[in-house]
Amino acid sequence: MAEHVEKDIPGRLADIRDSIDTESVSYSEVAELQGYGAAGLIPEGDVVLREWAGLPEHEYECTCTCDECVDAKCAFWLTGGKCEHDD
């Protein structure tokens, strides 16, 4: 049982990627991938695995300070630093 818990995670991620590439990924592999994603074990730049795990490609934080954006997610980071609420 301990062998199952102490997996080669990079190898397992490669196996799941192979399943995705061959369009034979199972629901259990997607669930496993989501677990790896929640644990922060999928590399930031691995867009395919992050997408299948339901994670964003990159973490973004709104740095806009206008009254309408404070503590909210506007498109500040999408627009190259221009707040969507500016005139």
C-alpha positions in Angstrom: 0.0 0.0 0.0 2.8 2.4 0.8 4.2 2.0 -2.7 0.9 3.4 -4.1 1.1 6.4 -1.8 4.8 7.2 -2.6 4.3 7.5 -6.4 6.7 8.9 -8.9 4.6 12.0 -9.5 6.5 13.4 -12.5 6.2 9.9 -14.1 2.5 9.7 -13.2 1.9 13.2 -14.8 3.7 11.9 -17.9 1.4 8.9 -18.0 -1.7 11.1 -17.7 -0.4 13.4 -20.4 0.0 10.3 -22.6 -3.6 9.4 -21.9 -4.7 12.9 -22.8 -2.7 12.8 -26.0 -4.2 9.5 -27.1 -7.7 10.7 -26.1 -8.0 7.8 -23.6 -7.9 9.7 -20.4 -10.2 8.2 -17.7 -12.4 10.0 -15.1 -10.1 8.6 -12.4 -7.0 10.1 -14.1 -8.7 13.5 -14.3 -9.6 13.2 -10.6 -6.0 12.2 -9.8 -4.8 15.2 -11.9 -7.1 17.5 -10.0 -5.6 16.3 -6.7 -2.1 17.0 -8.0 -3.3 20.4 -9.1 -4.8 21.2 -5.7 -1.5 20.1 -4.1 0.5 22.5 -6.3 2.3 19.6 -8.0 1.6 20.6 -11.7 4.3 22.9 -13.1 3.1 26.5 -13.8 4.0 26.2 -17.4 2.3 23.0 -18.2 -0.8 24.4 -19.8 -2.3 21.1 -20.9 -2.2 19.4 -17.5 -3.3 22.6 -15.7 -6.2 22.9 -18.1 -7.3 19.3 -17.6 -6.9 19.8 -13.8 -9.2 22.8 -13.9 -6.4 25.2 -12.9 -5.7 28.6 -14.5 -2.7 28.7 -16.8 -1.2 31.5 -14.6 -2.3 33.0 -11.4 -3.3 36.7 -11.8 -3.9 39.3 -9.2 -5.6 42.5 -9.9 -3.3 45.4 -8.9 -5.8 48.1 -9.9 -6.7 50.5 -7.1 -9.8 52.2 -8.5 -12.8 52.2 -6.2 -14.6 49.7 -8.4 -11.8 47.2 -8.5 -10.4 47.1 -5.0 -10.8 43.5 -3.8 -12.4 42.5 -7.1 -11.1 40.9 -10.2 -11.3 43.3 -13.2 -9.6 42.9 -16.5 -6.7 45.1 -15.4 -4.2 42.3 -16.1 -5.8 41.4 -19.4 -5.7 44.9 -20.9 -2.0 45.4 -20.4 -2.4 47.5 -17.2 -5.3 49.7 -18.2 -8.3 49.5 -15.9 -11.5 48.5 -17.6 -13.3 51.2 -15.5 -11.1 54.1 -16.8 -12.6 56.4 -19.3 
